[in-house]
């Protein structure tokens, strides 16, 4: 973790907790984050819970993000949600290009770039996700995949380099599998992402937070977050209970203050 960049821990609840349980969890996280003076915390509930969770988080340290956005401002796109709708619901962050969107819903690199542009246009901070599948990693293509995915969105990031944003490296083979990347694996990928950012803008590379996502737990958070180019985490399963999420927040706070 680099002292120049304030750590960010984001919880991606995926398709879980769309009602009262979302409010309860958000309240617990807000309480646990009360003393986290050195860490930024964001939770990303399903669309149905956004407004209710926004009300629960009002006046707390915890930010609100959505899990997806459509690039168009409005129109005949049944089942989709526009950036202005997310802002109206209380969001300040949005995840774009998550591997599950790419894998199951056909999000292309170009579509992810369009979503990122839409987020910036609405003053939403995007968390842009990149990462390789297990087959791509075994074929030795990890860095090539990251480069292709990041290059597609890099011009958009450079155009908005003064605004809030984050990149999340999420090796697909580690998501929900319990197989986290080693600290060395994570640092290699994050350092490569930083290098790609620097090739476009040194300022962008210096300030943009690069998060690790993929089976982050309380047990491995400190080792992963201690890597020089790991600036936080995008947490899936472990963000669904306060008992599992709080140790990750604590690890980030302890490393920042040490």
Secondary structure, 3 states (H helix, E strand, C coil): CCCCCCEEEEEECCCCCCCHHHHHHHHHHHHHCCCCCCEEEEEECCHHHHHHHHHHHCCCCEEEEECCCECCCCCCCCCCCEHHHHHHHCCCEEEECCHHHHHHHCCCHHHHHHHHHHHHHCCCEEEEEECCCHHHHHCCCHHHHHHHHHHHHHHHHHHCCCCCCEEEECCHHHCCCCCCCCHHHHHHHHHHHHHHHHHHCHHHHHHCEEEECCCCCCCCHHHHHCCCCCCEEEECHHHCCHHHHHHHHHHHHHHHHC
